[in-house]
Amino acid sequence: MTELLEGFAVHRAGSTDPAHPLLVLVHGLGGAASAWSLVVPHLAADHRLLVLDLPGHGHAPPVPASGMTPAALGGRLQRLAAAQGEPVHLVGHSLGGWIALEAAAGERDGAVAGVTAFTPAGLWTTPRRRPPLLPTGQQFARLAGRLPGRVVTTRLGVTLALAATSTAPRALPADLVRDALSAIAAAPGYVAADAGIAAGAFTRAGDVRVPVTVVAGGRDRVLPPDFCRRSAAPAQTRWIEWADCGHVPAWDRPADCARVVREQVRDQVRGRVDPALPG
């Protein structure tokens, strides 16, 4: 079942037991709810899941460009969380991780129980700029879509298309590859969201009071670990780095992503934050 809430297309999945924790999963730039397809099966049995499409992505219609900054999207996500009538656990990737942190910043009504952010954007002192002649991810995906036949789904094509985001692109399911490239190529909100990322940084770490876990990829070519600053994250953040992981942990280590989310939810329920865990 899919519905439109606060500009997000919301796909409900997983358990229907009200006793199970409620998770909200937020994808990254150019993605869609399908970006979590390898993680959802690991959580579905005992978690209620709201898997989102950002505005102008997937099944969600676009909103004005002014509403596509991470802060504006974080406000939308905060309102969505508050509308659930119970604490929700936010899980985000890349831009989605930044949005989740914005939603948690300053939230005092208990709507957000905690944040798990996989390779989040925004934790930098100077925004990372794309070299002027390098195509955007959307431009690349659209170019790939014009190639003849099934070139992109060949071993070489998959490697070229996803080498920047995954450490093992050839191991990914063919339908995930097709969905990922189709989503980014078709997203009308991509340009505005990309501009929002480039324009700033996450600056509200001191306003986040809930538990936070950040997972960094040691082989992340999009946001290398030395570019993201622990000092830009909330002081209570549990920071994990997986040496063999790329920019999309949900693809490279889906079972471990689910494990980290479970640990975070467990610690939120117990009202404590553990020190950094080994990768």
C-alpha positions in Angstrom: 0.0 0.0 0.0 1.3 3.5 -1.0 0.1 6.9 0.2 1.3 10.4 0.0 2.2 12.1 3.3 4.1 15.4 3.7 5.2 15.1 0.0 6.7 11.6 0.5 5.3 8.5 -1.2 5.0 6.1 1.7 5.3 2.4 1.1 4.2 0.3 4.1 5.9 -3.0 4.6 6.9 -5.5 7.2 4.9 -6.4 10.3 1.5 -5.2 11.2 1.9 -5.9 14.9 1.5 -2.6 16.8 3.9 -4.0 19.4 6.8 -4.0 16.9 9.0 -0.9 16.4 8.1 1.5 13.7 11.0 2.4 11.3 11.0 5.0 8.6 13.6 4.3 5.8 14.8 7.3 3.7 16.9 6.8 0.5 19.6 9.0 -0.9 19.8 11.4 -3.9 18.2 10.0 -7.0 17.1 6.8 -5.3 13.7 5.4 -4.4 12.2 3.1 -1.9 13.5 0.1 -3.9 17.1 1.1 -2.7 16.2 -0.7 0.5 15.1 -3.9 -1.2 17.9 -6.1 0.2 17.5 -4.8 3.8 13.7 -4.9 4.1 13.5 -8.7 4.2 15.9 -8.8 7.2 13.7 -6.4 9.2 10.2 -7.2 8.0 9.3 -10.0 10.4 9.4 -7.9 13.6 9.4 -4.3 12.5 6.8 -2.1 10.9 8.3 -0.3 8.0 7.5 3.0 6.3 9.8 3.1 3.2 9.7 6.5 1.6 10.2 8.0 -1.8 11.5 11.6 -1.4 9.6 14.3 -3.3 10.4 14.2 -6.9 11.7 10.6 -6.6 10.1 7.3 -7.2 6.3 7.6 -6.9 6.3 11.0 -5.2 5.5 14.1 -7.2 8.0 17.0 -7.2 7.7 20.0 -4.9 9.2 23.5 -5.4 12.9 23.7 -5.4 12.9 25.6 -2.2 11.4 22.6 -0.5 14.2 20.3 -1.6 16.9 21.4 0.8 17.9 18.9 3.5 16.5 21.2 6.2 13.2 21.6 4.4 12.9 17.9 3.8 13.9 17.3 7.4 11.0 19.4 8.5 8.7 17.4 6.3 10.1 14.2 7.8 9.7 15.5 11.3 6.0 16.2 10.7 5.5 12.8 9.1 7.0 11.2 12.3 4.8 13.3 14.6 1.7 12.2 12.7 2.4 8.6 13.5 1.3 9.1 17.2 4.3 7.1 18.5 8.1 7.3 18.5 9.6 6.3 15.2 13.1 5.2 14.4 14.6 7.0 11.4 17.0 5.2 9.1 18.6 7.1 6.2 21.2 6.7 3.6 23.4 9.6 2.2 21.0 12.5 1.6 18.4 10.5 3.5 20.8 10.3 6.5 21.2 14.1 6.5 17.4 14.5 6.3 17.0 12.2 9.2 19.4 14.2 11.3 17.6 17.4 10.4 14.3 15.8 11.5 15.8 14.8 14.8 17.3 18.3 15.5 15.3 20.3 17.9 12.6 17.6 18.1 11.2 17.6 21.6 7.9 15.8 21.5 9.2 12.3 21.4 8.2 11.7 17.8 11.8 10.7 16.8 13.3 8.0 18.9 16.6 7.8 17.2 18.6 7.9 14.0 20.7 5.4 12.0 22.5 7.1 9.2 24.4 5.1 6.6 27.2 7.1 4.9 25.3 10.4 5.6 25.8 13.5 3.6 26.2 16.9 5.3 28.9 15.9 7.9 31.5 18.1 6.4 33.1 21.5 7.0 33.2 22.4 3.3 30.7 20.9 0.9 32.2 18.5 -1.6 32.1 20.0 -5.1 31.7 18.0 -8.3 34.4 18.8 -10.9 32.7 21.0 -13.5 33.2 18.5 -16.4 32.1 15.4 -14.5 28.5 14.4 -15.3 26.0 14.2 -12.5 24.7 10.8 -11.5 21.4 11.5 -13.3 23.2 12.5 -16.5 25.2 9.3 -16.4 22.1 7.2 -15.8 20.3 8.8 -18.6 23.2 8.2 -20.9 23.3 4.6 -19.8 19.6 4.3 -20.6 20.3 5.3 -24.2 22.8 2.5 -24.8 21.6 -0.3 -27.0 20.1 -3.6 -25.7 21.2 -4.8 -22.3 24.7 -3.2 -22.2 24.2 -1.8 -18.8 23.3 -5.1 -17.3 26.3 -6.9 -18.6 29.2 -7.5 -16.2 31.2 -4.6 -17.6 28.2 -2.3 -17.8 27.2 -2.9 -14.2 30.7 -2.3 -13.1 30.9 1.0 -14.9 27.5 2.1 -13.7 27.8 1.3 -10.0 31.5 1.1 -9.3 31.4 4.5 -7.5 28.6 3.3 -5.1 29.2 -0.4 -4.5 32.3 -2.5 -3.8 30.8 -5.5 -5.6 28.5 -4.2 -8.3 28.5 -7.5 -10.2 27.0 -9.3 -7.3 24.0 -7.1 -7.1 20.6 -8.5 -8.4 19.9 -7.5 -12.0 16.5 -6.0 -11.0 18.1 -3.9 -8.3 20.5 -2.5 -10.9 17.7 -1.7 -13.3 15.6 -0.1 -10.6 18.4 2.0 -9.4 19.4 3.4 -12.8 15.8 3.9 -13.8 15.0 5.7 -10.5 17.9 8.2 -10.8 17.3 8.8 -14.5 13.6 9.6 -14.0 13.7 11.6 -10.8 12.4 15.2 -11.5 13.6 16.2 -8.0 17.2 15.3 -8.6 18.6 18.6 -9.7 17.0 20.6 -6.8 18.0 18.0 -4.2 21.6 17.9 -5.6 21.7 21.7 -5.4 20.5 21.6 -1.8 23.3 19.2 -0.9 25.9 21.4 -2.5 24.7 24.5 -0.8 25.5 23.7 2.9 26.2 21.3 5.7 24.5 19.8 8.7 25.0 22.4 11.4 22.5 21.4 14.1 24.4 18.6 15.8 23.9 20.3 19.2 20.1 20.2 18.7 19.9 16.4 18.4 19.1 14.8 21.7 18.2 11.3 20.6 20.7 8.3 20.0 22.5 8.4 16.7 24.5 5.8 14.9 26.6 6.7 11.8 28.0 4.0 9.5 30.8 5.0 7.2 32.2 3.0 4.3 35.9 2.6 4.2 35.8 2.3 0.4 33.2 5.0 -0.2 34.2 6.9 -3.3 31.3 9.3 -3.1 31.8 10.5 0.5 35.3 9.2 1.5 35.7 8.7 5.3 38.3 11.4 5.6 35.9 13.9 4.1 33.2 13.3 6.7 33.9 14.7 10.1 32.9 13.1 13.3 32.9 16.5 14.9 30.0 17.5 12.7 27.8 14.7 14.1 26.0 14.9 17.4 28.2 14.3 20.4 26.4 11.1 21.4 26.9 9.5 18.0 28.1 5.9 17.8 30.4 5.8 14.8 31.1 2.6 12.9 33.3 2.2 9.8 33.2 -0.8 7.6 36.5 -1.1 5.8 35.1 -3.2 2.9 32.0 -1.2 2.2 31.2 1.4 -0.4 28.7 4.3 -0.5 25.6 2.1 -0.3 25.9 -0.2 2.7 22.3 -1.4 2.0 23.7 -3.1 -1.2 27.2 -4.2 0.0 26.2 -5.4 3.6 22.4 -5.6 3.9 22.3 -8.1 6.7 24.8 -6.0 8.7 22.7 -2.9 8.0 19.7 -4.7 9.5 21.9 -5.8 12.5 23.0 -2.2 13.2 19.4 -0.9 13.0 18.3 -3.6 15.4 21.0 -2.7 17.8 20.1 1.0 17.6 16.4 0.3 18.2 17.2 -2.0 21.1 19.4 0.7 22.7 16.7 3.3 22.1 14.1 1.2 23.8 16.5 0.7 26.7 17.2 4.4 26.8 20.9 4.2 26.4 23.6 4.7 23.8 26.5 2.2 23.5 30.0 3.2 22.8 31.4 2.6 19.2 31.0 -0.9 18.1 33.6 -2.7 15.9 32.9 -2.7 12.1 
